[in-house]
């Protein structure tokens, strides 16, 4: 099941490869900025960064998924 999800994400990455690095960098910077504040942190940017990193890694490893 996880391999089929990774295959789907790799196809998504191949069509939208130019978006995901920017999404990852912007969301990880925003998450770090929110964590440095002394107020309670809102973890949505960290979740967005982790999902975008998953999509990037699925796209990079896609040739080995389709063997």
HELIX and SHEET records of a PDB file:
HELIX    1   1 UNK A    2  UNK A   15  1                                  14    
HELIX    2   2 UNK A   17  UNK A   36  1                                  20    
HELIX    3   3 UNK A   44  UNK A   60  1                                  17    
HELIX    4   4 UNK A   62  UNK A   65  1                                   4    
END                                                                             
